[in-house]
Amino acid sequence: MTQFYEYDVQMSCGGCASAVRTAVNSLPDVQSVETSVEKQKVNVTVADGVTFDQVKLAIENAGKHVKGGKIIAG
């Protein structure tokens, strides 16, 4: 089953977005990562078994502050 997560992430430039994408893509079973600096959003699609908190931790380990988020489906 596929999981869809959305995060509110403080990003100020394309480099920030790239760092987030790289960090999240390093997790196993990540299917897609979409970032929007303008909207301060990160949308992630993962295979079942990757938790919301695992993705959040990867974003935080990239040095970004996660202001909130939600599970869209899964």
PDB file of N, H, CA, C and O in Angstrom:
ATOM      1  N   MET A   1       0.840  -1.184   0.000  1.00  0.00           N
ATOM      2  CA  MET A   1       0.000   0.000   0.000  1.00  0.00           C
ATOM      3  C   MET A   1       0.883   1.245   0.000  1.00  0.00           C
ATOM      4  O   MET A   1       1.966   1.244   0.586  1.00  0.00           O
ATOM      5  N   THR A   2       0.432   2.273  -0.638  1.00  0.00           N
ATOM      6  H   THR A   2      -0.447   2.274  -1.114  1.00  0.00           H
ATOM      7  CA  THR A   2       1.188   3.520  -0.738  1.00  0.00           C
ATOM      8  C   THR A   2       0.711   4.513   0.316  1.00  0.00           C
ATOM      9  O   THR A   2      -0.479   4.592   0.619  1.00  0.00           O
ATOM     10  N   GLN A   3       1.659   5.269   0.871  1.00  0.00           N
ATOM     11  H   GLN A   3       2.626   5.204   0.626  1.00  0.00           H
ATOM     12  CA  GLN A   3       1.368   6.303   1.863  1.00  0.00           C
ATOM     13  C   GLN A   3       1.693   7.661   1.256  1.00  0.00           C
ATOM     14  O   GLN A   3       2.661   7.790   0.505  1.00  0.00           O
ATOM     15  N   PHE A   4       0.891   8.673   1.577  1.00  0.00           N
ATOM     16  H   PHE A   4       0.106   8.568   2.187  1.00  0.00           H
ATOM     17  CA  PHE A   4       1.128  10.040   1.114  1.00  0.00           C
ATOM     18  C   PHE A   4       1.229  10.958   2.327  1.00  0.00           C
ATOM     19  O   PHE A   4       0.306  11.024   3.139  1.00  0.00           O
ATOM     20  N   TYR A   5       2.350  11.666   2.448  1.00  0.00           N
ATOM     21  H   TYR A   5       3.100  11.613   1.788  1.00  0.00           H
ATOM     22  CA  TYR A   5       2.581  12.570   3.571  1.00  0.00           C
ATOM     23  C   TYR A   5       2.846  13.976   3.056  1.00  0.00           C
ATOM     24  O   TYR A   5       3.446  14.156   1.997  1.00  0.00           O
ATOM     25  N   GLU A   6       2.393  14.977   3.818  1.00  0.00           N
ATOM     26  H   GLU A   6       1.905  14.830   4.679  1.00  0.00           H
ATOM     27  CA  GLU A   6       2.670  16.378   3.490  1.00  0.00           C
ATOM     28  C   GLU A   6       3.268  17.047   4.721  1.00  0.00           C
ATOM     29  O   GLU A   6       2.774  16.881   5.836  1.00  0.00           O
ATOM     30  N   TYR A   7       4.339  17.805   4.502  1.00  0.00           N
ATOM     31  H   TYR A   7       4.740  17.940   3.596  1.00  0.00           H
ATOM     32  CA  TYR A   7       5.034  18.494   5.595  1.00  0.00           C
ATOM     33  C   TYR A   7       5.120  19.981   5.305  1.00  0.00           C
ATOM     34  O   TYR A   7       5.293  20.393   4.158  1.00  0.00           O
ATOM     35  N   ASP A   8       4.998  20.786   6.360  1.00  0.00           N
ATOM     36  H   ASP A   8       4.858  20.451   7.292  1.00  0.00           H
ATOM     37  CA  ASP A   8       5.248  22.226   6.289  1.00  0.00           C
ATOM     38  C   ASP A   8       6.690  22.424   6.733  1.00  0.00           C
ATOM     39  O   ASP A   8       7.018  22.216   7.901  1.00  0.00           O
ATOM     40  N   VAL A   9       7.550  22.825   5.804  1.00  0.00           N
ATOM     41  H   VAL A   9       7.284  22.994   4.855  1.00  0.00           H
ATOM     42  CA  VAL A   9       8.989  22.878   6.068  1.00  0.00           C
ATOM     43  C   VAL A   9       9.526  24.264   5.745  1.00  0.00           C
ATOM     44  O   VAL A   9       9.244  24.826   4.687  1.00  0.00           O
ATOM     45  N   GLN A  10      10.296  24.798   6.665  1.00  0.00           N
ATOM     46  H   GLN A  10      10.526  24.341   7.525  1.00  0.00           H
ATOM     47  CA  GLN A  10      10.915  26.106   6.466  1.00  0.00           C
ATOM     48  C   GLN A  10      12.061  25.963   5.463  1.00  0.00           C
ATOM     49  O   GLN A  10      13.104  25.389   5.777  1.00  0.00           O
ATOM     50  N   MET A  11      11.854  26.496   4.246  1.00  0.00           N
ATOM     51  H   MET A  11      11.007  26.963   3.991  1.00  0.00           H
ATOM     52  CA  MET A  11      12.863  26.475   3.187  1.00  0.00           C
ATOM     53  C   MET A  11      12.928  27.863   2.568  1.00  0.00           C
ATOM     54  O   MET A  11      11.901  28.516   2.381  1.00  0.00           O
ATOM     55  N   SER A  12      14.140  28.311   2.250  1.00  0.00           N
ATOM     56  H   SER A  12      14.974  27.781   2.402  1.00  0.00           H
ATOM     57  CA  SER A  12      14.275  29.665   1.705  1.00  0.00           C
ATOM     58  C   SER A  12      14.850  29.706   0.291  1.00  0.00           C
ATOM     59  O   SER A  12      14.883  30.768  -0.331  1.00  0.00           O
ATOM     60  N   CYS A  13      15.304  28.555  -0.225  1.00  0.00           N
ATOM     61  H   CYS A  13      15.277  27.692   0.280  1.00  0.00           H
ATOM     62  CA  CYS A  13      15.926  28.581  -1.549  1.00  0.00           C
ATOM     63  C   CYS A  13      15.899  27.192  -2.175  1.00  0.00           C
ATOM     64  O   CYS A  13      15.519  26.208  -1.540  1.00  0.00           O
ATOM     65  N   GLY A  14      16.309  27.142  -3.425  1.00  0.00           N
ATOM     66  H   GLY A  14      16.618  27.942  -3.941  1.00  0.00           H
ATOM     67  CA  GLY A  14      16.378  25.873  -4.131  1.00  0.00           C
ATOM     68  C   GLY A  14      17.363  24.899  -3.512  1.00  0.00           C
ATOM     69  O   GLY A  14      17.172  23.685  -3.577  1.00  0.00           O
ATOM     70  N   GLY A  15      18.417  25.435  -2.912  1.00  0.00           N
ATOM     71  H   GLY A  15      18.572  26.422  -2.859  1.00  0.00           H
ATOM     72  CA  GLY A  15      19.388  24.575  -2.235  1.00  0.00           C
ATOM     73  C   GLY A  15      18.768  23.863  -1.047  1.00  0.00           C
ATOM     74  O   GLY A  15      19.065  22.698  -0.784  1.00  0.00           O
ATOM     75  N   CYS A  16      17.900  24.573  -0.327  1.00  0.00           N
ATOM     76  H   CYS A  16      17.658  25.520  -0.541  1.00  0.00           H
ATOM     77  CA  CYS A  16      17.182  23.970   0.803  1.00  0.00           C
ATOM     78  C   CYS A  16      16.304  22.823   0.308  1.00  0.00           C
ATOM     79  O   CYS A  16      16.301  21.733   0.879  1.00  0.00           O
ATOM     80  N   ALA A  17      15.566  23.089  -0.754  1.00  0.00           N
ATOM     81  H   ALA A  17      15.569  23.974  -1.218  1.00  0.00           H
ATOM     82  CA  ALA A  17      14.675  22.077  -1.314  1.00  0.00           C
ATOM     83  C   ALA A  17      15.466  20.861  -1.791  1.00  0.00           C
ATOM     84  O   ALA A  17      15.038  19.723  -1.595  1.00  0.00           O
ATOM     85  N   SER A  18      16.605  21.098  -2.410  1.00  0.00           N
ATOM     86  H   SER A  18      16.953  22.022  -2.570  1.00  0.00           H
ATOM     87  CA  SER A  18      17.451  20.009  -2.884  1.00  0.00           C
ATOM     88  C   SER A  18      17.965  19.166  -1.723  1.00  0.00           C
ATOM     89  O   SER A  18      17.997  17.939  -1.814  1.00  0.00           O
ATOM     90  N   ALA A  19      18.367  19.815  -0.636  1.00  0.00           N
ATOM     91  H   ALA A  19      18.341  20.812  -0.563  1.00  0.00           H
ATOM     92  CA  ALA A  19      18.854  19.091   0.545  1.00  0.00           C
ATOM     93  C   ALA A  19      17.752  18.211   1.129  1.00  0.00           C
ATOM     94  O   ALA A  19      18.011  17.083   1.549  1.00  0.00           O
ATOM     95  N   VAL A  20      16.533  18.725   1.155  1.00  0.00           N
ATOM     96  H   VAL A  20      16.324  19.641   0.813  1.00  0.00           H
ATOM     97  CA  VAL A  20      15.404  17.948   1.663  1.00  0.00           C
ATOM     98  C   VAL A  20      15.144  16.748   0.756  1.00  0.00           C
ATOM     99  O   VAL A  20      14.973  15.631   1.243  1.00  0.00           O
ATOM    100  N   ARG A  21      15.112  16.967  -0.553  1.00  0.00           N
ATOM    101  H   ARG A  21      15.251  17.875  -0.949  1.00  0.00           H
ATOM    102  CA  ARG A  21      14.873  15.856  -1.492  1.00  0.00           C
ATOM    103  C   ARG A  21      15.939  14.774  -1.337  1.00  0.00           C
ATOM    104  O   ARG A  21      15.616  13.586  -1.304  1.00  0.00           O
ATOM    105  N   THR A  22      17.197  15.175  -1.244  1.00  0.00           N
ATOM    106  H   THR A  22      17.459  16.139  -1.271  1.00  0.00           H
ATOM    107  CA  THR A  22      18.289  14.210  -1.097  1.00  0.00           C
ATOM    108  C   THR A  22      18.136  13.407   0.187  1.00  0.00           C
ATOM    109  O   THR A  22      18.297  12.187   0.182  1.00  0.00           O
ATOM    110  N   ALA A  23      17.824  14.090   1.286  1.00  0.00           N
ATOM    111  H   ALA A  23      17.693  15.082   1.290  1.00  0.00           H
ATOM    112  CA  ALA A  23      17.682  13.411   2.580  1.00  0.00           C
ATOM    113  C   ALA A  23      16.527  12.417   2.566  1.00  0.00           C
ATOM    114  O   ALA A  23      16.669  11.285   3.030  1.00  0.00           O
ATOM    115  N   VAL A  24      15.398  12.836   2.040  1.00  0.00           N
ATOM    116  H   VAL A  24      15.283  13.755   1.664  1.00  0.00           H
ATOM    117  CA  VAL A  24      14.230  11.951   2.026  1.00  0.00           C
ATOM    118  C   VAL A  24      14.446  10.789   1.058  1.00  0.00           C
ATOM    119  O   VAL A  24      14.062   9.658   1.356  1.00  0.00           O
ATOM    120  N   ASN A  25      15.051  11.055  -0.088  1.00  0.00           N
ATOM    121  H   ASN A  25      15.363  11.974  -0.330  1.00  0.00           H
ATOM    122  CA  ASN A  25      15.311   9.986  -1.056  1.00  0.00           C
ATOM    123  C   ASN A  25      16.315   8.961  -0.552  1.00  0.00           C
ATOM    124  O   ASN A  25      16.419   7.873  -1.118  1.00  0.00           O
ATOM    125  N   SER A  26      17.056   9.287   0.503  1.00  0.00           N
ATOM    126  H   SER A  26      16.971  10.171   0.963  1.00  0.00           H
ATOM    127  CA  SER A  26      18.007   8.322   1.067  1.00  0.00           C
ATOM    128  C   SER A  26      17.295   7.231   1.869  1.00  0.00           C
ATOM    129  O   SER A  26      17.889   6.199   2.180  1.00  0.00           O
ATOM    130  N   LEU A  27      16.031   7.459   2.201  1.00  0.00           N
ATOM    131  H   LEU A  27      15.548   8.298   1.949  1.00  0.00           H
ATOM    132  CA  LEU A  27      15.256   6.446   2.910  1.00  0.00           C
ATOM    133  C   LEU A  27      14.835   5.344   1.940  1.00  0.00           C
ATOM    134  O   LEU A  27      14.610   5.611   0.759  1.00  0.00           O
ATOM    135  N   PRO A  28      14.728   4.107   2.432  1.00  0.00           N
ATOM    136  CA  PRO A  28      14.259   3.031   1.555  1.00  0.00           C
ATOM    137  C   PRO A  28      12.773   3.200   1.240  1.00  0.00           C
ATOM    138  O   PRO A  28      12.011   3.721   2.055  1.00  0.00           O
ATOM    139  N   ASP A  29      12.382   2.765   0.079  1.00  0.00           N
ATOM    140  H   ASP A  29      13.001   2.341  -0.583  1.00  0.00           H
ATOM    141  CA  ASP A  29      10.975   2.706  -0.337  1.00  0.00           C
ATOM    142  C   ASP A  29      10.308   4.060  -0.549  1.00  0.00           C
ATOM    143  O   ASP A  29       9.080   4.150  -0.532  1.00  0.00           O
ATOM    144  N   VAL A  30      11.103   5.122  -0.749  1.00  0.00           N
ATOM    145  H   VAL A  30      12.100   5.049  -0.762  1.00  0.00           H
ATOM    146  CA  VAL A  30      10.533   6.417  -1.114  1.00  0.00           C
ATOM    147  C   VAL A  30      10.256   6.387  -2.612  1.00  0.00           C
ATOM    148  O   VAL A  30      11.148   6.089  -3.406  1.00  0.00           O
ATOM    149  N   GLN A  31       9.032   6.693  -2.994  1.00  0.00           N
ATOM    150  H   GLN A  31       8.307   6.935  -2.349  1.00  0.00           H
ATOM    151  CA  GLN A  31       8.644   6.653  -4.398  1.00  0.00           C
ATOM    152  C   GLN A  31       8.746   8.015  -5.067  1.00  0.00           C
ATOM    153  O   GLN A  31       9.105   8.097  -6.242  1.00  0.00           O
ATOM    154  N   SER A  32       8.434   9.092  -4.337  1.00  0.00           N
ATOM    155  H   SER A  32       8.142   9.025  -3.383  1.00  0.00           H
ATOM    156  CA  SER A  32       8.574  10.434  -4.902  1.00  0.00           C
ATOM    157  C   SER A  32       8.662  11.471  -3.790  1.00  0.00           C
ATOM    158  O   SER A  32       8.137  11.286  -2.691  1.00  0.00           O
ATOM    159  N   VAL A  33       9.346  12.576  -4.114  1.00  0.00           N
ATOM    160  H   VAL A  33       9.772  12.726  -5.006  1.00  0.00           H
ATOM    161  CA  VAL A  33       9.461  13.721  -3.209  1.00  0.00           C
ATOM    162  C   VAL A  33       9.252  14.973  -4.043  1.00  0.00           C
ATOM    163  O   VAL A  33       9.960  15.192  -5.026  1.00  0.00           O
ATOM    164  N   GLU A  34       8.292  15.790  -3.662  1.00  0.00           N
ATOM    165  H   GLU A  34       7.717  15.612  -2.864  1.00  0.00           H
ATOM    166  CA  GLU A  34       8.042  17.060  -4.338  1.00  0.00           C
ATOM    167  C   GLU A  34       8.195  18.178  -3.318  1.00  0.00           C
ATOM    168  O   GLU A  34       7.640  18.107  -2.222  1.00  0.00           O
ATOM    169  N   THR A  35       8.950  19.214  -3.680  1.00  0.00           N
ATOM    170  H   THR A  35       9.401  19.272  -4.571  1.00  0.00           H
ATOM    171  CA  THR A  35       9.158  20.342  -2.778  1.00  0.00           C
ATOM    172  C   THR A  35       8.669  21.627  -3.430  1.00  0.00           C
ATOM    173  O   THR A  35       8.741  21.787  -4.648  1.00  0.00           O
ATOM    174  N   SER A  36       8.171  22.541  -2.600  1.00  0.00           N
ATOM    175  H   SER A  36       8.112  22.411  -1.610  1.00  0.00           H
ATOM    176  CA  SER A  36       7.774  23.867  -3.059  1.00  0.00           C
ATOM    177  C   SER A  36       8.298  24.892  -2.062  1.00  0.00           C
ATOM    178  O   SER A  36       7.796  25.003  -0.943  1.00  0.00           O
ATOM    179  N   VAL A  37       9.320  25.642  -2.485  1.00  0.00           N
ATOM    180  H   VAL A  37       9.729  25.552  -3.393  1.00  0.00           H
ATOM    181  CA  VAL A  37       9.866  26.690  -1.623  1.00  0.00           C
ATOM    182  C   VAL A  37       8.805  27.766  -1.402  1.00  0.00           C
ATOM    183  O   VAL A  37       8.663  28.283  -0.294  1.00  0.00           O
ATOM    184  N   GLU A  38       8.064  28.101  -2.453  1.00  0.00           N
ATOM    185  H   GLU A  38       8.180  27.681  -3.353  1.00  0.00           H
ATOM    186  CA  GLU A  38       7.047  29.150  -2.368  1.00  0.00           C
ATOM    187  C   GLU A  38       5.966  28.812  -1.348  1.00  0.00           C
ATOM    188  O   GLU A  38       5.554  29.671  -0.568  1.00  0.00           O
ATOM    189  N   LYS A  39       5.508  27.562  -1.353  1.00  0.00           N
ATOM    190  H   LYS A  39       5.843  26.864  -1.986  1.00  0.00           H
ATOM    191  CA  LYS A  39       4.435  27.139  -0.447  1.00  0.00           C
ATOM    192  C   LYS A  39       4.963  26.570   0.866  1.00  0.00           C
ATOM    193  O   LYS A  39       4.195  26.316   1.794  1.00  0.00           O
ATOM    194  N   GLN A  40       6.300  26.370   0.939  1.00  0.00           N
ATOM    195  H   GLN A  40       6.924  26.576   0.185  1.00  0.00           H
ATOM    196  CA  GLN A  40       6.923  25.788   2.135  1.00  0.00           C
ATOM    197  C   GLN A  40       6.369  24.385   2.408  1.00  0.00           C
ATOM    198  O   GLN A  40       6.112  24.020   3.555  1.00  0.00           O
ATOM    199  N   LYS A  41       6.189  23.605   1.332  1.00  0.00           N
ATOM    200  H   LYS A  41       6.398  23.901   0.400  1.00  0.00           H
ATOM    201  CA  LYS A  41       5.605  22.268   1.439  1.00  0.00           C
ATOM    202  C   LYS A  41       6.542  21.212   0.875  1.00  0.00           C
ATOM    203  O   LYS A  41       7.285  21.453  -0.076  1.00  0.00           O
ATOM    204  N   VAL A  42       6.486  20.041   1.486  1.00  0.00           N
ATOM    205  H   VAL A  42       5.882  19.845   2.259  1.00  0.00           H
ATOM    206  CA  VAL A  42       7.164  18.857   0.972  1.00  0.00           C
ATOM    207  C   VAL A  42       6.118  17.747   0.939  1.00  0.00           C
ATOM    208  O   VAL A  42       5.522  17.421   1.965  1.00  0.00           O
ATOM    209  N   ASN A  43       5.899  17.174  -0.229  1.00  0.00           N
ATOM    210  H   ASN A  43       6.383  17.439  -1.062  1.00  0.00           H
ATOM    211  CA  ASN A  43       4.968  16.059  -0.397  1.00  0.00           C
ATOM    212  C   ASN A  43       5.766  14.808  -0.725  1.00  0.00           C
ATOM    213  O   ASN A  43       6.612  14.806  -1.620  1.00  0.00           O
ATOM    214  N   VAL A  44       5.481  13.744   0.016  1.00  0.00           N
ATOM    215  H   VAL A  44       4.794  13.746   0.743  1.00  0.00           H
ATOM    216  CA  VAL A  44       6.259  12.515  -0.102  1.00  0.00           C
ATOM    217  C   VAL A  44       5.313  11.334  -0.311  1.00  0.00           C
ATOM    218  O   VAL A  44       4.294  11.209   0.367  1.00  0.00           O
ATOM    219  N   THR A  45       5.670  10.480  -1.255  1.00  0.00           N
ATOM    220  H   THR A  45       6.498  10.582  -1.806  1.00  0.00           H
ATOM    221  CA  THR A  45       4.959   9.227  -1.487  1.00  0.00           C
ATOM    222  C   THR A  45       5.923   8.097  -1.157  1.00  0.00           C
ATOM    223  O   THR A  45       7.040   8.048  -1.671  1.00  0.00           O
ATOM    224  N   VAL A  46       5.474   7.185  -0.290  1.00  0.00           N
ATOM    225  H   VAL A  46       4.566   7.225   0.127  1.00  0.00           H
ATOM    226  CA  VAL A  46       6.330   6.080   0.141  1.00  0.00           C
ATOM    227  C   VAL A  46       5.551   4.771   0.097  1.00  0.00           C
ATOM    228  O   VAL A  46       4.320   4.759   0.078  1.00  0.00           O
ATOM    229  N   ALA A  47       6.289   3.688   0.081  1.00  0.00           N
ATOM    230  H   ALA A  47       7.289   3.698   0.096  1.00  0.00           H
ATOM    231  CA  ALA A  47       5.671   2.374   0.200  1.00  0.00           C
ATOM    232  C   ALA A  47       5.282   2.153   1.657  1.00  0.00           C
ATOM    233  O   ALA A  47       5.831   2.778   2.565  1.00  0.00           O
ATOM    234  N   ASP A  48       4.342   1.269   1.859  1.00  0.00           N
ATOM    235  H   ASP A  48       3.896   0.762   1.122  1.00  0.00           H
ATOM    236  CA  ASP A  48       3.906   0.926   3.207  1.00  0.00           C
ATOM    237  C   ASP A  48       5.112   0.493   4.037  1.00  0.00           C
ATOM    238  O   ASP A  48       5.974  -0.239   3.550  1.00  0.00           O
ATOM    239  N   GLY A  49       5.171   0.938   5.264  1.00  0.00           N
ATOM    240  H   GLY A  49       4.470   1.532   5.659  1.00  0.00           H
ATOM    241  CA  GLY A  49       6.277   0.581   6.140  1.00  0.00           C
ATOM    242  C   GLY A  49       7.185   1.749   6.454  1.00  0.00           C
ATOM    243  O   GLY A  49       7.931   1.697   7.432  1.00  0.00           O
ATOM    244  N   VAL A  50       7.144   2.802   5.653  1.00  0.00           N
ATOM    245  H   VAL A  50       6.538   2.844   4.859  1.00  0.00           H
ATOM    246  CA  VAL A  50       7.910   4.018   5.935  1.00  0.00           C
ATOM    247  C   VAL A  50       6.967   4.955   6.686  1.00  0.00           C
ATOM    248  O   VAL A  50       5.923   5.343   6.161  1.00  0.00           O
ATOM    249  N   THR A  51       7.338   5.317   7.915  1.00  0.00           N
ATOM    250  H   THR A  51       8.186   5.002   8.341  1.00  0.00           H
ATOM    251  CA  THR A  51       6.425   6.096   8.743  1.00  0.00           C
ATOM    252  C   THR A  51       6.560   7.596   8.520  1.00  0.00           C
ATOM    253  O   THR A  51       7.567   8.084   8.008  1.00  0.00           O
ATOM    254  N   PHE A  52       5.521   8.306   8.918  1.00  0.00           N
ATOM    255  H   PHE A  52       4.703   7.910   9.334  1.00  0.00           H
ATOM    256  CA  PHE A  52       5.500   9.768   8.876  1.00  0.00           C
ATOM    257  C   PHE A  52       6.695  10.328   9.649  1.00  0.00           C
ATOM    258  O   PHE A  52       7.365  11.252   9.187  1.00  0.00           O
ATOM    259  N   ASP A  53       6.953   9.761  10.828  1.00  0.00           N
ATOM    260  H   ASP A  53       6.408   9.011  11.203  1.00  0.00           H
ATOM    261  CA  ASP A  53       8.045  10.256  11.672  1.00  0.00           C
ATOM    262  C   ASP A  53       9.423   9.964  11.090  1.00  0.00           C
ATOM    263  O   ASP A  53      10.347  10.751  11.296  1.00  0.00           O
ATOM    264  N   GLN A  54       9.587   8.866  10.376  1.00  0.00           N
ATOM    265  H   GLN A  54       8.837   8.227  10.209  1.00  0.00           H
ATOM    266  CA  GLN A  54      10.872   8.575   9.735  1.00  0.00           C
ATOM    267  C   GLN A  54      11.200   9.634   8.690  1.00  0.00           C
ATOM    268  O   GLN A  54      12.338  10.097   8.603  1.00  0.00           O
ATOM    269  N   VAL A  55      10.208  10.012   7.902  1.00  0.00           N
ATOM    270  H   VAL A  55       9.285   9.636   7.973  1.00  0.00           H
ATOM    271  CA  VAL A  55      10.421  11.037   6.879  1.00  0.00           C
ATOM    272  C   VAL A  55      10.682  12.383   7.548  1.00  0.00           C
ATOM    273  O   VAL A  55      11.568  13.125   7.123  1.00  0.00           O
ATOM    274  N   LYS A  56       9.922  12.702   8.585  1.00  0.00           N
ATOM    275  H   LYS A  56       9.202  12.100   8.930  1.00  0.00           H
ATOM    276  CA  LYS A  56      10.119  13.958   9.322  1.00  0.00           C
ATOM    277  C   LYS A  56      11.539  14.043   9.863  1.00  0.00           C
ATOM    278  O   LYS A  56      12.178  15.090   9.760  1.00  0.00           O
ATOM    279  N   LEU A  57      12.036  12.961  10.434  1.00  0.00           N
ATOM    280  H   LEU A  57      11.517  12.110  10.518  1.00  0.00           H
ATOM    281  CA  LEU A  57      13.394  12.940  10.976  1.00  0.00           C
ATOM    282  C   LEU A  57      14.430  13.156   9.876  1.00  0.00           C
ATOM    283  O   LEU A  57      15.420  13.854  10.094  1.00  0.00           O
ATOM    284  N   ALA A  58      14.219  12.571   8.707  1.00  0.00           N
ATOM    285  H   ALA A  58      13.415  12.003   8.530  1.00  0.00           H
ATOM    286  CA  ALA A  58      15.151  12.769   7.588  1.00  0.00           C
ATOM    287  C   ALA A  58      15.197  14.238   7.183  1.00  0.00           C
ATOM    288  O   ALA A  58      16.271  14.770   6.901  1.00  0.00           O
ATOM    289  N   ILE A  59      14.035  14.897   7.153  1.00  0.00           N
ATOM    290  H   ILE A  59      13.163  14.464   7.382  1.00  0.00           H
ATOM    291  CA  ILE A  59      13.986  16.324   6.818  1.00  0.00           C
ATOM    292  C   ILE A  59      14.732  17.137   7.875  1.00  0.00           C
ATOM    293  O   ILE A  59      15.507  18.034   7.543  1.00  0.00           O
ATOM    294  N   GLU A  60      14.495  16.822   9.140  1.00  0.00           N
ATOM    295  H   GLU A  60      13.865  16.094   9.410  1.00  0.00           H
ATOM    296  CA  GLU A  60      15.169  17.537  10.227  1.00  0.00           C
ATOM    297  C   GLU A  60      16.672  17.288  10.213  1.00  0.00           C
ATOM    298  O   GLU A  60      17.452  18.189  10.523  1.00  0.00           O
ATOM    299  N   ASN A  61      17.085  16.079   9.859  1.00  0.00           N
ATOM    300  H   ASN A  61      16.452  15.347   9.608  1.00  0.00           H
ATOM    301  CA  ASN A  61      18.516  15.771   9.776  1.00  0.00           C
ATOM    302  C   ASN A  61      19.196  16.517   8.634  1.00  0.00           C
ATOM    303  O   ASN A  61      20.420  16.649   8.615  1.00  0.00           O
ATOM    304  N   ALA A  62      18.403  17.003   7.683  1.00  0.00           N
ATOM    305  H   ALA A  62      17.409  16.896   7.698  1.00  0.00           H
ATOM    306  CA  ALA A  62      18.939  17.842   6.601  1.00  0.00           C
ATOM    307  C   ALA A  62      19.081  19.290   7.064  1.00  0.00           C
ATOM    308  O   ALA A  62      19.500  20.156   6.295  1.00  0.00           O
ATOM    309  N   GLY A  63      18.730  19.547   8.326  1.00  0.00           N
ATOM    310  H   GLY A  63      18.390  18.844   8.950  1.00  0.00           H
ATOM    311  CA  GLY A  63      18.880  20.884   8.891  1.00  0.00           C
ATOM    312  C   GLY A  63      17.674  21.779   8.711  1.00  0.00           C
ATOM    313  O   GLY A  63      17.772  22.993   8.891  1.00  0.00           O
ATOM    314  N   LYS A  64      16.542  21.203   8.359  1.00  0.00           N
ATOM    315  H   LYS A  64      16.463  20.217   8.213  1.00  0.00           H
ATOM    316  CA  LYS A  64      15.335  21.994   8.116  1.00  0.00           C
ATOM    317  C   LYS A  64      14.332  21.815   9.247  1.00  0.00           C
ATOM    318  O   LYS A  64      14.213  20.733   9.822  1.00  0.00           O
ATOM    319  N   HIS A  65      13.617  22.882   9.556  1.00  0.00           N
ATOM    320  H   HIS A  65      13.714  23.761   9.088  1.00  0.00           H
ATOM    321  CA  HIS A  65      12.603  22.862  10.608  1.00  0.00           C
ATOM    322  C   HIS A  65      11.260  22.442  10.022  1.00  0.00           C
ATOM    323  O   HIS A  65      10.764  23.059   9.079  1.00  0.00           O
ATOM    324  N   VAL A  66      10.678  21.391  10.588  1.00  0.00           N
ATOM    325  H   VAL A  66      11.081  20.890  11.354  1.00  0.00           H
ATOM    326  CA  VAL A  66       9.355  20.938  10.176  1.00  0.00           C
ATOM    327  C   VAL A  66       8.335  21.612  11.088  1.00  0.00           C
ATOM    328  O   VAL A  66       8.288  21.349  12.290  1.00  0.00           O
ATOM    329  N   LYS A  67       7.520  22.485  10.497  1.00  0.00           N
ATOM    330  H   LYS A  67       7.558  22.699   9.521  1.00  0.00           H
ATOM    331  CA  LYS A  67       6.551  23.265  11.270  1.00  0.00           C
ATOM    332  C   LYS A  67       5.250  22.507  11.502  1.00  0.00           C
ATOM    333  O   LYS A  67       4.470  22.868  12.384  1.00  0.00           O
ATOM    334  N   GLY A  68       5.017  21.483  10.736  1.00  0.00           N
ATOM    335  H   GLY A  68       5.650  21.189  10.020  1.00  0.00           H
ATOM    336  CA  GLY A  68       3.792  20.699  10.856  1.00  0.00           C
ATOM    337  C   GLY A  68       3.702  19.718   9.713  1.00  0.00           C
ATOM    338  O   GLY A  68       4.627  19.590   8.911  1.00  0.00           O
ATOM    339  N   GLY A  69       2.592  19.034   9.648  1.00  0.00           N
ATOM    340  H   GLY A  69       1.841  19.138  10.300  1.00  0.00           H
ATOM    341  CA  GLY A  69       2.403  18.087   8.564  1.00  0.00           C
ATOM    342  C   GLY A  69       1.188  17.232   8.799  1.00  0.00           C
ATOM    343  O   GLY A  69       0.530  17.321   9.836  1.00  0.00           O
ATOM    344  N   LYS A  70       0.896  16.392   7.809  1.00  0.00           N
ATOM    345  H   LYS A  70       1.430  16.320   6.967  1.00  0.00           H
ATOM    346  CA  LYS A  70      -0.260  15.516   7.939  1.00  0.00           C
ATOM    347  C   LYS A  70      -0.113  14.316   7.021  1.00  0.00           C
ATOM    348  O   LYS A  70       0.601  14.344   6.019  1.00  0.00           O
ATOM    349  N   ILE A  71      -0.810  13.274   7.399  1.00  0.00           N
ATOM    350  H   ILE A  71      -1.390  13.251   8.213  1.00  0.00           H
ATOM    351  CA  ILE A  71      -0.909  12.089   6.557  1.00  0.00           C
ATOM    352  C   ILE A  71      -2.105  12.319   5.644  1.00  0.00           C
ATOM    353  O   ILE A  71      -3.233  12.465   6.113  1.00  0.00           O
ATOM    354  N   ILE A  72      -1.857  12.351   4.346  1.00  0.00           N
ATOM    355  H   ILE A  72      -0.940  12.233   3.965  1.00  0.00           H
ATOM    356  CA  ILE A  72      -2.922  12.628   3.386  1.00  0.00           C
ATOM    357  C   ILE A  72      -3.721  11.359   3.103  1.00  0.00           C
ATOM    358  O   ILE A  72      -4.950  11.400   3.036  1.00  0.00           O
ATOM    359  N   ALA A  73      -3.035  10.244   2.939  1.00  0.00           N
ATOM    360  H   ALA A  73      -2.037  10.211   2.993  1.00  0.00           H
ATOM    361  CA  ALA A  73      -3.697   8.963   2.687  1.00  0.00           C
ATOM    362  C   ALA A  73      -2.751   7.850   3.079  1.00  0.00           C
ATOM    363  O   ALA A  73      -1.530   7.988   3.005  1.00  0.00           O
ATOM    364  N   GLY A  74      -3.334   6.760   3.493  1.00  0.00           N
ATOM    365  H   GLY A  74      -4.326   6.648   3.554  1.00  0.00           H
ATOM    366  CA  GLY A  74      -2.508   5.616   3.818  1.00  0.00           C
ATOM    367  C   GLY A  74      -2.918   4.951   5.085  1.00  0.00           C
ATOM    368  O   GLY A  74      -2.306   3.963   5.489  1.00  0.00           O
TER     369      GLY A  74
END
